[in-house]
Amino acid sequence: MRIIVIGGGVIGATSATWLAKAGHSVELVEQEPEGGQGVSAGNGGQLSYAYVEPLAGPDLWAKFPAILLGLDSAVRIRPRFSRDALSWTAAFLAQCFGPRQRAALSDLLHLAAESRAAMAELLAEAALDFDHGQRGKLILYRDQRSLDGAGALAEIKRAHGFKIEVLDRARCLALDPALGGYGNDFAGGVYAPQDESGDCGKFTRALLAHVKDRLGVEVHTSTRVLRLNASNGRICGIDLTNGTRMADAVVLAAGIDAPRLAATIGLDLPIQPVKGYSITAPARAAAPQVSLTDRGEKIVFARLADRLRAAAFADLDGWSPAVKPDRAVALQALVRKLFPDGADWDRAAPVWAGQRPMTPSGRPLIGASGRPGLYLNAGHGGLGWTLACGAAKRLAAMISTG
Ligand SMILES: Cc1cc2nc3c(=O)[nH]c(=O)nc-3n(C[C@H](O)[C@H](O)[C@H](O)COP(=O)(O)OP(=O)(O)OC[C@H]3O[C@@H](n4cnc5c(N)ncnc54)[C@H](O)[C@@H]3O)c2cc1C
């Protein structure tokens, strides 16, 4: 089949890869001068296969009053009164109940396991340079009660085939002595030795170069899709600023722009932006080697070769992609408090912001859209780097088998 993929982020690039591997003739269209520039550019860098908890869950529900009053430092919700935002928020809150979150978690763990295997398959075929780290991930818990709660969750993850170790404080320090300089107290952590890290933007660009050279994917950059093109109820191509391109199928992998493009054919996608921030600085000797998540602060750290990246915050505050100065200042202060000697924060790159394309349940939309000829790989929220390879492989199998 001749297939057009809209979007050159990590989801579009991996979609194009697995579709080309399945023998399809693939064109990828990206509005920026190169791929990996959207939310894939500066994300937290964690391939956190064993930690795919959806944002909506009982913890968030318990904090909801404080969040609405603006008293939670990690999550910010500014109520918006459009029909889309209200119905999305209602569905998101409904997901906060335990059984729904557990069902979503189980689906995400399945996809994450597929993704880990698919990434290994890809890296055995292609030499991609993306500051790949394979030192595992440690989730820190501030007190014994929350660490014990995480122990129960660890059982669910082991049942999905993940290796998980619950470590007390001393074993965390033995695993990564850099934690001796950590600015917050912690009782222990949950360690996932098979989790990985890497620069998602670099990976995306390296993968696009690889599929162009080796698999014949046509990559059109600086090319903006205006709308989907339908004929007799079937999506048959795309309209660009400079013409039209026809195809047997179109894959919508346009990150946070997917709902706008879907709306051009009257299709509603339940995706809203959840903004997050990151900061990247030259690592020092006291930087952590393992990837870290601090559950209390809701911040992640990943070592990207000689750099340390920190990412935080989940702000449901509208469609503007701009960096809000108060959030940039808060992130700079937080990283200096938590790892004062971990990086040369004075030489950090400017604080970056990206919009997670989030569905209410945290499950991405993968596969048929309900409109003949249009397939989705969108709505990957805070996990798109982790889930990309598995989602792309699933999508290619769905399209290939009709
Ligand atoms: C602060 C933060 C930290 C994160 N940390 C992690 C993490 O540690 N691990 C993890 O797994 N995930 C993480 N994520 C989530 C992850 O970054 C996203 O889920 C993932 O990058 C989504 O990729 P995407 O390809 O769908 O979107 P994008 O990367 O935004 O790609 C979409 C592409 O489509 C293009 N496009 C859009 N509209 C058009 C158009 N009309 N015509 C042509 N091209 C178009 C855009 O230019 C863009 O390049 C984080 C996100 C944030 C914000």
Ligand as a Chemical Component Dictionary entry (heavy atoms), coordinates in Angstrom:
data_LIG
# 
_chem_comp.id                   LIG 
_chem_comp.type                 NON-POLYMER 
_chem_comp.pdbx_formal_charge   0 
_chem_comp.three_letter_code    LIG 
# 
loop_
_chem_comp_atom.comp_id 
_chem_comp_atom.atom_id 
_chem_comp_atom.alt_atom_id 
_chem_comp_atom.type_symbol 
_chem_comp_atom.charge 
_chem_comp_atom.model_Cartn_x 
_chem_comp_atom.model_Cartn_y 
_chem_comp_atom.model_Cartn_z 
_chem_comp_atom.pdbx_ordinal 
LIG C1  C1  C 0 8.187  17.456 30.038 1  
LIG C2  C2  C 0 7.915  16.145 29.327 2  
LIG C3  C3  C 0 8.620  15.015 29.711 3  
LIG C4  C4  C 0 8.376  13.808 29.060 4  
LIG N1  N1  N 0 9.120  12.725 29.430 5  
LIG C5  C5  C 0 8.919  11.537 28.811 6  
LIG C6  C6  C 0 9.710  10.416 29.166 7  
LIG O1  O1  O 0 10.640 10.508 29.985 8  
LIG N2  N2  N 0 9.441  9.227  28.578 9  
LIG C7  C7  C 0 8.424  9.097  27.658 10 
LIG O2  O2  O 0 8.184  7.988  27.202 11 
LIG N3  N3  N 0 7.704  10.162 27.254 12 
LIG C8  C8  C 0 7.918  11.382 27.804 13 
LIG N4  N4  N 0 7.175  12.465 27.432 14 
LIG C9  C9  C 0 6.125  12.290 26.404 15 
LIG C10 C10 C 0 6.683  12.217 24.979 16 
LIG O3  O3  O 0 7.585  13.281 24.760 17 
LIG C11 C11 C 0 5.528  12.281 23.960 18 
LIG O4  O4  O 0 4.521  11.346 24.287 19 
LIG C12 C12 C 0 6.026  11.960 22.552 20 
LIG O5  O5  O 0 7.176  12.717 22.235 21 
LIG C13 C13 C 0 4.909  12.230 21.540 22 
LIG O6  O6  O 0 5.470  12.123 20.253 23 
LIG P1  P1  P 0 4.629  12.523 18.967 24 
LIG O7  O7  O 0 5.442  12.070 17.810 25 
LIG O8  O8  O 0 3.227  12.056 19.096 26 
LIG O9  O9  O 0 4.544  14.123 19.021 27 
LIG P2  P2  P 0 5.586  15.195 18.461 28 
LIG O10 O10 O 0 6.960  14.872 18.864 29 
LIG O11 O11 O 0 5.071  16.532 18.866 30 
LIG O12 O12 O 0 5.513  15.012 16.910 31 
LIG C14 C14 C 0 4.419  15.454 16.126 32 
LIG C15 C15 C 0 5.008  16.027 14.866 33 
LIG O13 O13 O 0 3.961  16.336 13.957 34 
LIG C16 C16 C 0 4.311  17.521 13.281 35 
LIG N5  N5  N 0 3.085  18.132 12.784 36 
LIG C17 C17 C 0 2.044  18.579 13.524 37 
LIG N6  N6  N 0 1.108  19.126 12.725 38 
LIG C18 C18 C 0 1.569  19.007 11.462 39 
LIG C19 C19 C 0 1.041  19.402 10.205 40 
LIG N7  N7  N 0 -0.135 20.020 10.091 41 
LIG N8  N8  N 0 1.778  19.129 9.088  42 
LIG C20 C20 C 0 2.977  18.505 9.181  43 
LIG N9  N9  N 0 3.523  18.133 10.356 44 
LIG C21 C21 C 0 2.820  18.364 11.488 45 
LIG C22 C22 C 0 4.982  18.349 14.370 46 
LIG O14 O14 O 0 5.797  19.369 13.811 47 
LIG C23 C23 C 0 5.758  17.320 15.128 48 
LIG O15 O15 O 0 7.088  17.170 14.650 49 
LIG C24 C24 C 0 7.384  13.711 28.031 50 
LIG C25 C25 C 0 6.707  14.859 27.624 51 
LIG C26 C26 C 0 6.973  16.077 28.266 52 
LIG C27 C27 C 0 6.244  17.314 27.817 53 
# 
loop_
_chem_comp_bond.comp_id 
_chem_comp_bond.atom_id_1 
_chem_comp_bond.atom_id_2 
_chem_comp_bond.value_order 
_chem_comp_bond.pdbx_ordinal 
LIG C1  C2  SING 1  
LIG C2  C3  SING 2  
LIG C2  C26 DOUB 3  
LIG C3  C4  DOUB 4  
LIG C4  N1  SING 5  
LIG C4  C24 SING 6  
LIG N1  C5  DOUB 7  
LIG C5  C6  SING 8  
LIG C5  C8  SING 9  
LIG C6  O1  DOUB 10 
LIG C6  N2  SING 11 
LIG N2  C7  SING 12 
LIG C7  O2  DOUB 13 
LIG C7  N3  SING 14 
LIG N3  C8  DOUB 15 
LIG C8  N4  SING 16 
LIG N4  C9  SING 17 
LIG N4  C24 SING 18 
LIG C9  C10 SING 19 
LIG C10 O3  SING 20 
LIG C10 C11 SING 21 
LIG C11 O4  SING 22 
LIG C11 C12 SING 23 
LIG C12 O5  SING 24 
LIG C12 C13 SING 25 
LIG C13 O6  SING 26 
LIG O6  P1  SING 27 
LIG P1  O7  DOUB 28 
LIG P1  O8  SING 29 
LIG P1  O9  SING 30 
LIG O9  P2  SING 31 
LIG P2  O10 DOUB 32 
LIG P2  O11 SING 33 
LIG P2  O12 SING 34 
LIG O12 C14 SING 35 
LIG C14 C15 SING 36 
LIG C15 O13 SING 37 
LIG C15 C23 SING 38 
LIG O13 C16 SING 39 
LIG C16 N5  SING 40 
LIG C16 C22 SING 41 
LIG N5  C17 SING 42 
LIG N5  C21 SING 43 
LIG C17 N6  DOUB 44 
LIG N6  C18 SING 45 
LIG C18 C19 SING 46 
LIG C18 C21 DOUB 47 
LIG C19 N7  SING 48 
LIG C19 N8  DOUB 49 
LIG N8  C20 SING 50 
LIG C20 N9  DOUB 51 
LIG N9  C21 SING 52 
LIG C22 O14 SING 53 
LIG C22 C23 SING 54 
LIG C23 O15 SING 55 
LIG C24 C25 DOUB 56 
LIG C25 C26 SING 57 
LIG C26 C27 SING 58 
# 
